[in-house]
Amino acid sequence: MFEAAIAAAQPALCVPRHLPPAPKGRLVVIGAGKASAAMARAVEDHWQGPLSGLVVTRYGYAVPCERIEIVEAAHPVPDQAGETAARRLLNLVQGLTPDDLVLCLISGGGSSLLPLALPGLTLVDKQALNHALLASGASITEMNCVRRHLSAIKGGRLAAACHPARVVNLLLSDVPGDDPIDIASGPTVADPTTCADALAILRRYRIEVPPKALALLESGEGETLKPGDPRLPDIRTHFIATPQMALEAAAEVARDAGCVPHVLGDSIEGEARDVAKTLAGIALQARRRGQPFAGPCVLLSGGETTVTLRGEGRGGRNVEFLLALAVALRGESGIHALACDTDGVDGAEEIAGAVCGPDTLARAWEQGINPRTRLDDNDGHGFFEALGDSVLTGPTLTNVNDFRAILIDGAVPATPGDP
């Protein structure tokens, strides 16, 4: 099912049918994200006329292209390569005409890959902000709101630089709700949020920022471009792949195997361990009572949970979820689960996620590993790696967010006295 979800969101499959007609003038291709290089390759393979361009992707995610330059940079914490690439993208779209067309290829990860700060802020400031946001427990929507208002390229600013050329966005969504402004923090779409919204988020999570950043937000100098802004060109936006599409592909695999799929949602958010407790409760009820779903069945879900860092372990939101799920299931028979990031990277590790089953806790204890202690230390990767249950895919060249599957056998009659 996980492989089917990844395959359904491959740019080679999704990009060609969304390509626009050739413009009278130039076609300039720009983009950012973990899937942007694969998207660029799909454009080259199916575009008949001349084109040129530049996209920036994560280290290790480059795909050879002949006419579109591919640059690699750091994710999730930005680096100098990303800052240089962002500045080059802005320069590339200067001086275009109404006859020209900018084809913008955006996928998840673009926020850290385009770390061009507003004047007065440095790359070091952006790196510190990213670290703080990732550790705060803020949702991806909240994090991106802050990022947009301290960026010289996000929040519609890249689109404004393209004026008066037309802009066509091809988006590969990795965010709950598929809001264009949250994919790579919306460099080529208008932003309805405000500096005041960004300030409220920083205060809510008690995130400290440099004095200059605070001044930009409090003064309104960091304001992004709003819908209807005359500086924005003619913009058309198309979603080429979404988390829901990936879940539907996985559901089809389940049906073919005689297992009834239930898609619980493509935009589930919240603390990873809290989401795990809720889904564990549903899975246990299905296994023991045949409610609300009778087995054999699989519970599928996507979205982007969050992790509030409390420990020093090696973690990511998917393995955090899975470890918390295993603890909550307490070795219940007939329930197996997988939680992985569809881009192949959970947190900062080159590991997509992991699998667990009824014997997970017992095998851990046999090795002297305390599951609850590892969860308290945010050490999901360390836990599953020790058991040999990590899932490694390498770069998948796509990104439609988290993928979770909980496989449940048929219900077993409860014995007298069972809770």
N, C-alpha and C positions, 0 to 999 in steps of 0.2 A: 504493500500500500504506500509506503514512504517513497519507494522508487517511482511509482506511478504519479505521485504528487509532484515530484521533481520533474519528471518527463513532461507533464502537462504544461509546465511553465518554462520550457526551454525557448529562448529567443528565436532559434531557428524555426520553430513551429509557429510562434506567436507574432513575430514582427512582420513577415511579408504581406499578410492580408490587410495590414493597417497602413501601408506606405501611401503617401499622398501622391497626387498627379505631379508631374514635373513642372517646375515654375518657369516663367519666361526668363528669369535671370539665373543667379547662382543657387546651388544647393549647398548649404553649410551645415555639417553635422556636428553637434556638440553633445556632451552627456557626462554623467557621473553616476557611480554606483557599482555594486559588486557584479551586476549583470551587464553593465554598459558596454564592455568590450565584446561580449558575445552578441549583444544587440547590434553593435556597429558592424560586426562581421556579417550578420544576417542582412543588414542594409546593403552592404557592398555586393553580396551574392545575388541580390534581386533588383538592384537599381541599374537601369540601362544607360543613363546619361552620366555626365561628369559630376563629380562631387569632391569635396574636401572637408576636413574637419579634425576635431580633437576630442577625445573622451578620456576620463580618468577613472581608474578602477583600483581595487584593492591589490596589494602585493600578492602575486601568485595567480591572479584572475585574468591576466592578459590573454588575448586571443590574437593571432597574427592577422593583420589587415594591411592592404596595399595602399589605400588612398586616405584612410582615416588614421591619424596618429593615436597610438595608445600609450598613455602614461600611467604608471603605477604609483600609489601613495598609501599611507597608513590608515588603518581602521582597527579598533574604534577610536583611538586617540590620534589626532591629526599630527602631521609632520610637515617639514619644509617643502617636500615634494608636492604635497597637496596644495599648499599655499601658492607655490609657483604656478601650478597647473590652473588654479582658479583665476589668477591674474591673467594668464595666457588666454583663457576662455573669454574673459571680458574683452580683451584686446582683439580677439579673433572676430567678434561680431560687430566691431566698430565700422562705420562707413557703409553699411548696407543700404539698399534701395527698396522701394515698394515692390519691385519685381523679384526680389530675392526671397528665398525661403530658408528658415532655420529649422532643422529637424533635431529636436532635443530628446535624447534617450536617457531617461531617468529611472533609477532603481534604488532599492534600499542600500544604505551605507553612504549615500552621497553627502550627508551632513558633515561627516568627518573628512570626507575626501575633498571638500571645497571649503577649507578653513580660512577664508580671506576675511580678516576682521575690519571693522570700521576704523577710521583714522583715530589714533590715540591708543588703540589696543594692539597687543603683540601676539605672535604665535604662542608664546609661553602662556599668555593670559587665556587664550583659547584652549590650550591643552589642560590647564588647571580647571577651567570651567567644565570641560568635558568629563574629567575625572570626577568632579564634584556631582555633576548631574547623574552620571552612571551609578554612583554609590548612594544617591539620595532616596531612591524608591519612587521617584517621579515617573509618570507615564511617558510614553514616547511622544504623545501629543504635547505634554507640558514641556518636555525637554526641547522639542523643536521650536516651540513658541519662543523660548529664551534665545536659542541659537539664531533664529531669524532676525531678532531685533538687535543683535550685536554683530551682524554680518554685512559685508560690503557686496555680497553676491546673492544671498538668499532672500526670501520674502518678495520675489518679483523683480529684484534688482537686475538679474541677468536678462530677464525678458525686456526690461526697459532699455538695456544696452543694445538690444537687437532692433529697436525702432529705427526706421519705419518698415522693416522687413516683416513678413508674416512668420508666425511661430506655430509649429505643430509639435505637440508633446506626445511621445509614446511612453507611457508609464507602466512599469512593472511593480505592482503594489506590494509593500511589505508592512503595511500599517492597518490597525483595526479601523474599519469603516471606510477604507479606501479614499480618504480625503487627499486630494492632490497637494494641498499645502503642507502635509506632513511627510510626503515622500521626498527625501533629501532636503527637507525643510523648504520646499517650494521655491526653487530659484527662478522658475519661469511661469509662475502663476501669482495672481493677486492674493493678498493676505488680509483677511478681515480682523485678525487679532491686533492688539495694541501693545505699546510699551507698558501701559498700566497692567495689562494681563501678565506680561513677563515679570514685572516687579512683584506681583502678587504670588507668582509661583516661587520665586526666589525666597520670599518671606515665609511662604507656607512650609517649605522644606529646610528653612534656615541655611540656605546656601550662601556662602560668602563669595563676593566677586570683587575684582579690583575697583578702586574708587572711580576711575575713569569710566568703567562699564556702568556703574551705578549712576554716574552723572549723565551718560548718554540716554539711559532709560528714564530717569527722572525729568530730564529736560525735554524729552520727546525727539531728540536728535536721531535716535535709533529707529524712528518710525519706518515701517515698511510701506510698500505700494498697495493701495487699497483698490477694490473693484471699482471700475469706472475711471481710474486714473488716466489722463490723456497721454502720459508717457508710455503706457503699455500698448504694444502693437496688437494686431489681430491675432488672437491666440486660440488654437483648437487643441483639445486635450482628449486622448484616447487611452483607455486602459487595455493593455494587451494581455495581461495575466494578473490574476488576483488570488488571494488565499482561498476564496470560495471555489474557484475553478480547480485548484489543487485538491481540495477536500472531495469534490465530486468525482474526480478521477480515482481517488483512493476508494471511495464508496463503491465504484463500479467493480474494482478488484474484489472487494468483500462479497458483493452479490454473486460474482462468478464462482466464488469459493463456497457458496451456500451459507454465508454468514450475513445477517441483516445489519446494515449500517445505520447509525443514527448520528447525524451531524448536529452537534450541540451548539455550534456557533463558529463563525470565522473571525470573530473580533473579541475574544474573551481576554479581559485584562484583570489586573489585580496582583497582589503579592503571590509569587509562584507557589509558596507553601500553603497559602490559604486556598487558592484554586485547587490544589492537589487534595486537600481535605474534603472539599465539596464534591469533587469528581469521585473520590474514593467512596464517599457515602452513597452516591448513586450506583457505583459499580457493585458495592456490597449488597444493596437492596435488589439489584437485578440478579445477582448470583444466588442469593438466598431465598428471594421471594418471587422472582420473575416480574418484578415491578421496578420502574415504569416500563421496562423493556424485558422481554423474554429472550433468553439465550438459545442458541449461540448468536451473539451479536457483537458489534464493535462500536464503541463510542469515539467519534472523531471530533476534533476541535482544533481551531487555529487561533491566531491573535498574537498578542505580545504581553506576557506577564512581566513583572518587575521583581527585582531582588534588592532589598535593603541590606547592604553589607554590614555584617556584625562580626565576622571572623576573618581569618587569614588564609583560608583554603583556596583551592583552585576550583572555581565554579562558573556557572552560566545559568541562565534562567530555565533552560530545559532540564538539565541534570538536577537543579534545585527542586523543580517540580517533581521529577521522577523519584528522587530520594524521599521527598516528603510523602509522595503517594505510596511508596513501598512501606514506609513507617506506618501510615494510616491503615493500610490493608492488612498488616500484621500476619503476612504469610497465608492469606486466604487462598484456598485451592481454586484452580480454574480461572484465574485472572492473570493476564500478561499485559504488559504495556510497553510502549515506545514513545519517547519524546525527543525530538530533534529539530534543529534549525535547518530550513531548506537550503540555506546557503552553504551548509557544511561547516559552519563555525558557530559554536555556542560559547558566548562570552568572548574571551581573548584566546581560547584554545583552538587548535586546528582539529577539533573533534566536533562532530555534528550533534551528538547527544548520547543516549544509551537506551538499553532495554532492561526490563525487570520482570520477575516472575514470582511464583509462590515460594521458591527456595532462596530468593535474594538475601533476605535477612539472616537465614540460617547459615548460608555460606559465608556471609560477612562475619558472624560471630565465631565461626570455626577458625577464621584467620585472626581473631582477636580484634576485629574492627567493630566499634560501637556506632551503629547507624545514626542514632540521635546526636551523638557528639560530633560526627562528621557533618550533619545537617546544621548544627549550631555554628560550626566553623565555616559554613558556605563551601564545603569541600566535596561537591557532587562529582567533579571529574576525578578527584583522587579516589573516592569511594568506588565508582564503577570501573575505573581503570584497574584497581586492585583485583576486582572480580572477573576481569576480562569481558565485561559487558558494554564497553564503549562502542559507539557506532562511528566509524571513520569513512567518509566519502571522498575526501579531497575536495577541491573547488567544484561546486556543482554548476557554476556559471549562471545561476538564477537566484531568486530570493523572494519568496512569497511568505516569509515569516515562519512562525513556529508550527510544527506538525505534531499532534498528539493522538495516539490511538490506544484505546484500552479494550482488549479482546476478552470477552466473557463467555465461558462455557454455559451450558444450560443450567437452570436453577436446580439446586439440591434441596431436598426436604429438610427443614429445620428440625433438629432434635429437641425433645422437651427441655425446657429451661434455657434454650438459646435466647440471647437478647434480640 
